[in-house]
């Protein structure tokens, strides 16, 4: 066997071994799963764990408008029949505008 042919066989076998090693390394592995017989019924799953909340950014939400907040007189699902159109004008705090 010539030296050139020996080098060719060496490099081809080395490439084949590398390819086999990569295939074995990245071949998908079987995962363990839970198997049960299917039956009709309710499913209850509870996840209980402790956690910690970390506040990263604290924001202050404010409006640059002087005014008064009035209580809402409507009830959820209530009727608007016989009432005003829902818009009222109130005197702004500290000003004479209506």
N, CA and C atoms as a LAMMPS dump frame, in Angstrom:
ITEM: TIMESTEP
0
ITEM: NUMBER OF ATOMS
294
ITEM: BOX BOUNDS ff ff ff
-5.0000000000000000e+02 5.0000000000000000e+02
-5.0000000000000000e+02 5.0000000000000000e+02
-5.0000000000000000e+02 5.0000000000000000e+02
ITEM: ATOMS id mol type element x y z
1 1 1 N 0.862 -1.164 0
2 1 2 C 0 0 0
3 1 3 C 0.91 1.23 0
4 2 1 N 0.562 2.187 -0.836
5 2 2 C 1.398 3.38 -0.952
6 2 3 C 1.137 4.327 0.221
7 3 1 N 2.053 5.257 0.412
8 3 2 C 1.946 6.216 1.517
9 3 3 C 0.74 7.13 1.348
10 4 1 N 0.458 7.498 0.09
11 4 2 C -0.69 8.379 -0.172
12 4 3 C -1.992 7.653 0.172
13 5 1 N -2.076 6.384 -0.177
14 5 2 C -3.279 5.61 0.121
15 5 3 C -3.429 5.405 1.629
16 6 1 N -2.316 5.217 2.344
17 6 2 C -2.367 5.056 3.797
18 6 3 C -2.892 6.331 4.459
19 7 1 N -2.419 7.486 3.969
20 7 2 C -2.923 8.761 4.515
21 7 3 C -4.415 8.927 4.257
22 8 1 N -4.845 8.545 3.054
23 8 2 C -6.26 8.646 2.707
24 8 3 C -7.106 7.765 3.625
25 9 1 N -6.687 6.542 3.842
26 9 2 C -7.423 5.618 4.726
27 9 3 C -7.426 6.163 6.155
28 10 1 N -6.297 6.696 6.597
29 10 2 C -6.223 7.252 7.958
30 10 3 C -7.215 8.402 8.134
31 11 1 N -7.207 9.369 7.203
32 11 2 C -8.077 10.537 7.337
33 11 3 C -9.554 10.161 7.16
34 12 1 N -9.85 9.235 6.277
35 12 2 C -11.24 8.808 6.124
36 12 3 C -11.75 8.081 7.362
37 13 1 N -10.923 7.239 7.947
38 13 2 C -11.342 6.546 9.173
39 13 3 C -11.468 7.522 10.334
40 14 1 N -10.581 8.508 10.403
41 14 2 C -10.687 9.527 11.446
42 14 3 C -11.962 10.355 11.275
43 15 1 N -12.279 10.73 10.038
44 15 2 C -13.51 11.481 9.768
45 15 3 C -14.735 10.644 10.113
46 16 1 N -14.686 9.341 9.8
47 16 2 C -15.813 8.461 10.127
48 16 3 C -15.994 8.344 11.637
49 17 1 N -14.895 8.242 12.373
50 17 2 C -14.99 8.175 13.837
51 17 3 C -15.541 9.466 14.432
52 18 1 N -15.111 10.607 13.898
53 18 2 C -15.636 11.897 14.374
54 18 3 C -17.123 12.004 14.07
55 19 1 N -17.526 11.583 12.862
56 19 2 C -18.942 11.63 12.49
57 19 3 C -19.769 10.719 13.393
58 20 1 N -19.272 9.524 13.68
59 20 2 C -19.984 8.616 14.578
60 20 3 C -20.061 9.178 15.998
61 21 1 N -18.985 9.796 16.459
62 21 2 C -18.992 10.405 17.79
63 21 3 C -19.994 11.542 17.89
64 22 1 N -20.046 12.398 16.852
65 22 2 C -21.028 13.495 16.856
66 22 3 C -22.45 12.963 16.78
67 23 1 N -22.663 11.932 15.963
68 23 2 C -24.002 11.341 15.866
69 23 3 C -24.434 10.754 17.206
70 24 1 N -23.518 10.082 17.897
71 24 2 C -23.848 9.504 19.197
72 24 3 C -24.091 10.592 20.244
73 25 1 N -23.35 11.683 20.149
74 25 2 C -23.502 12.756 21.14
75 25 3 C -24.825 13.492 20.983
76 26 1 N -25.265 13.687 19.74
77 26 2 C -26.479 14.472 19.501
78 26 3 C -27.704 13.632 19.19
79 27 1 N -27.602 12.308 19.305
80 27 2 C -28.751 11.434 19.083
81 27 3 C -29.77 11.67 20.2
82 28 1 N -31.063 11.834 19.86
83 28 2 C -32.059 12.11 20.908
84 28 3 C -32.18 10.943 21.893
85 29 1 N -32.245 11.289 23.153
86 29 2 C -32.358 10.287 24.209
87 29 3 C -33.837 10.08 24.56
88 30 1 N -34.167 8.899 25.012
89 30 2 C -35.524 8.612 25.458
90 30 3 C -35.763 9.304 26.795
91 31 1 N -36.957 9.864 26.955
92 31 2 C -37.319 10.55 28.191
93 31 3 C -38.26 9.677 29.006
94 32 1 N -38.106 9.73 30.297
95 32 2 C -39.014 8.998 31.182
96 32 3 C -40.334 9.758 31.277
97 33 1 N -41.439 9.076 31.081
98 33 2 C -42.761 9.691 31.14
99 33 3 C -43.652 8.868 32.059
100 34 1 N -44.731 9.495 32.525
101 34 2 C -45.722 8.79 33.33
102 34 3 C -46.781 8.215 32.397
103 35 1 N -47.052 6.95 32.499
104 35 2 C -48.07 6.295 31.683
105 35 3 C -49.189 5.824 32.589
106 36 1 N -50.429 6.144 32.201
107 36 2 C -51.601 5.696 32.954
108 36 3 C -52.67 5.255 31.967
109 37 1 N -53.615 4.501 32.469
110 37 2 C -54.761 4.115 31.659
111 37 3 C -55.759 5.263 31.697
112 38 1 N -56.263 5.634 30.532
113 38 2 C -57.184 6.757 30.411
114 38 3 C -58.529 6.402 31.013
115 39 1 N -59.019 7.277 31.892
116 39 2 C -60.333 7.076 32.471
117 39 3 C -61.018 8.428 32.604
118 40 1 N -62.322 8.428 32.533
119 40 2 C -63.114 9.649 32.593
120 40 3 C -63.256 10.103 34.04
121 41 1 N -63.02 11.368 34.306
122 41 2 C -63.139 11.904 35.648
123 41 3 C -62.506 13.273 35.731
124 42 1 N -62.535 13.856 36.888
125 42 2 C -61.959 15.184 37.061
126 42 3 C -60.465 15.061 37.332
127 43 1 N -59.751 16.091 36.935
128 43 2 C -58.312 16.089 37.138
129 43 3 C -57.969 17.16 38.16
130 44 1 N -57.196 16.804 39.145
131 44 2 C -56.771 17.748 40.164
132 44 3 C -55.258 17.799 40.155
133 45 1 N -54.745 19 39.987
134 45 2 C -53.31 19.19 39.958
135 45 3 C -52.988 20.369 40.857
136 46 1 N -52.112 20.174 41.8
137 46 2 C -51.742 21.232 42.729
138 46 3 C -50.249 21.482 42.629
139 47 1 N -49.904 22.753 42.491
140 47 2 C -48.5 23.147 42.482
141 47 3 C -48.299 24.046 43.688
142 48 1 N -47.471 23.627 44.605
143 48 2 C -47.219 24.422 45.803
144 48 3 C -45.739 24.692 45.934
145 49 1 N -45.393 25.942 46.033
146 49 2 C -43.989 26.29 46.154
147 49 3 C -43.904 27.69 46.745
148 50 1 N -42.776 27.995 47.292
149 50 2 C -42.558 29.323 47.826
150 50 3 C -41.819 30.152 46.804
151 51 1 N -42.083 31.445 46.818
152 51 2 C -41.41 32.321 45.876
153 51 3 C -41.087 33.653 46.526
154 52 1 N -40.319 34.427 45.838
155 52 2 C -39.944 35.75 46.324
156 52 3 C -40.147 36.748 45.198
157 53 1 N -40.837 37.834 45.507
158 53 2 C -41.054 38.889 44.532
159 53 3 C -39.976 39.939 44.704
160 54 1 N -39.331 40.261 43.623
161 54 2 C -38.297 41.286 43.65
162 54 3 C -38.747 42.463 42.79
163 55 1 N -38.864 43.623 43.396
164 55 2 C -39.267 44.818 42.663
165 55 3 C -38.022 45.437 42.062
166 56 1 N -38.026 45.558 40.741
167 56 2 C -36.872 46.107 40.051
168 56 3 C -37.022 47.616 39.888
169 57 1 N -38.151 48.049 39.367
170 57 2 C -38.4 49.476 39.146
171 57 3 C -39.687 49.866 39.871
172 58 1 N -39.637 50.943 40.613
173 58 2 C -40.813 51.452 41.3
174 58 3 C -41.259 52.708 40.573
175 59 1 N -42.532 52.756 40.204
176 59 2 C -43.069 53.886 39.48
177 59 3 C -44.156 54.561 40.299
178 60 1 N -44.214 55.884 40.239
179 60 2 C -45.287 56.647 40.855
180 60 3 C -46.165 57.145 39.721
181 61 1 N -47.43 56.751 39.755
182 61 2 C -48.356 57.159 38.712
183 61 3 C -49.157 58.331 39.242
184 62 1 N -49.084 59.448 38.541
185 62 2 C -49.832 60.63 38.961
186 62 3 C -50.27 61.396 37.731
187 63 1 N -51.249 62.251 37.921
188 63 2 C -51.743 63.095 36.838
189 63 3 C -51.509 64.549 37.215
190 64 1 N -51.015 65.349 36.292
191 64 2 C -50.751 66.756 36.591
192 64 3 C -52.003 67.621 36.486
193 65 1 N -53.125 67.112 36.969
194 65 2 C -54.395 67.828 36.863
195 65 3 C -54.981 67.963 38.258
196 66 1 N -55.386 69.182 38.611
197 66 2 C -56.065 69.386 39.894
198 66 3 C -57.536 69.05 39.7
199 67 1 N -58.103 68.291 40.587
200 67 2 C -59.505 67.933 40.449
201 67 3 C -59.974 67.159 41.655
202 68 1 N -61.223 66.774 41.608
203 68 2 C -61.828 65.993 42.683
204 68 3 C -62.382 64.705 42.108
205 69 1 N -62.269 63.669 42.874
206 69 2 C -62.8 62.382 42.468
207 69 3 C -64.128 62.173 43.174
208 70 1 N -65.168 61.909 42.402
209 70 2 C -66.494 61.682 42.965
210 70 3 C -66.791 60.192 42.935
211 71 1 N -67.61 59.748 43.855
212 71 2 C -67.983 58.338 43.875
213 71 3 C -68.888 58.021 42.684
214 72 1 N -68.734 56.804 42.176
215 72 2 C -69.571 56.352 41.067
216 72 3 C -70.882 55.849 41.662
217 73 1 N -71.982 56.368 41.148
218 73 2 C -73.287 56.005 41.696
219 73 3 C -73.897 54.807 40.977
220 74 1 N -73.343 54.414 39.862
221 74 2 C -73.895 53.294 39.087
222 74 3 C -73.454 51.969 39.693
223 75 1 N -74.263 50.961 39.472
224 75 2 C -73.962 49.607 39.904
225 75 3 C -73.639 48.762 38.67
226 76 1 N -72.808 47.753 38.823
227 76 2 C -72.517 46.891 37.675
228 76 3 C -73.788 46.229 37.156
229 77 1 N -74.026 46.343 35.855
230 77 2 C -75.201 45.745 35.237
231 77 3 C -76.471 46.553 35.414
232 78 1 N -76.361 47.708 36.072
233 78 2 C -77.54 48.532 36.303
234 78 3 C -78.035 49.214 35.034
235 79 1 N -79.282 49.666 35.072
236 79 2 C -79.909 50.311 33.919
237 79 3 C -79.604 51.807 33.921
238 80 1 N -79.479 52.388 32.732
239 80 2 C -79.251 53.827 32.599
240 80 3 C -80.541 54.552 32.252
241 81 1 N -81.661 53.856 32.234
242 81 2 C -82.942 54.451 31.852
243 81 3 C -83.346 55.519 32.853
244 82 1 N -83.787 56.673 32.359
245 82 2 C -84.279 57.742 33.208
246 82 3 C -83.177 58.574 33.844
247 83 1 N -81.931 58.353 33.485
248 83 2 C -80.834 59.137 34.056
249 83 3 C -80.322 60.132 33.03
250 84 1 N -79.471 60.992 33.511
251 84 2 C -78.843 61.947 32.595
252 84 3 C -77.954 61.19 31.617
253 85 1 N -77.317 61.921 30.744
254 85 2 C -76.46 61.283 29.758
255 85 3 C -75.165 60.759 30.37
256 86 1 N -74.96 60.936 31.633
257 86 2 C -73.791 60.392 32.294
258 86 3 C -72.653 61.39 32.435
259 87 1 N -72.741 62.522 31.748
260 87 2 C -71.685 63.529 31.835
261 87 3 C -72.168 64.677 32.706
262 88 1 N -71.388 65.014 33.684
263 88 2 C -71.721 66.133 34.558
264 88 3 C -70.544 67.088 34.582
265 89 1 N -70.828 68.327 34.847
266 89 2 C -69.759 69.306 34.977
267 89 3 C -69.626 69.668 36.448
268 90 1 N -68.426 69.672 36.906
269 90 2 C -68.133 70.044 38.28
270 90 3 C -67.155 71.215 38.242
271 91 1 N -67.259 72.023 39.237
272 91 2 C -66.357 73.144 39.338
273 91 3 C -64.974 72.612 39.69
274 92 1 N -63.985 73.053 38.928
275 92 2 C -62.615 72.627 39.194
276 92 3 C -62.155 73.209 40.51
277 93 1 N -61.386 72.44 41.239
278 93 2 C -60.914 72.846 42.537
279 93 3 C -60.02 74.097 42.426
280 94 1 N -60.443 75.152 43.068
281 94 2 C -59.622 76.359 43.116
282 94 3 C -59.778 77.277 41.921
283 95 1 N -60.668 76.974 40.986
284 95 2 C -60.846 77.883 39.847
285 95 3 C -62.302 78.222 39.713
286 96 1 N -62.585 79.268 38.975
287 96 2 C -63.962 79.718 38.788
288 96 3 C -64.595 79.105 37.558
289 97 1 N -63.896 78.27 36.832
290 97 2 C -64.45 77.675 35.608
291 97 3 C -65.458 76.608 35.972
292 98 1 N -66.48 76.464 35.115
293 98 2 C -67.517 75.464 35.345
294 98 3 C -67.321 74.292 34.432
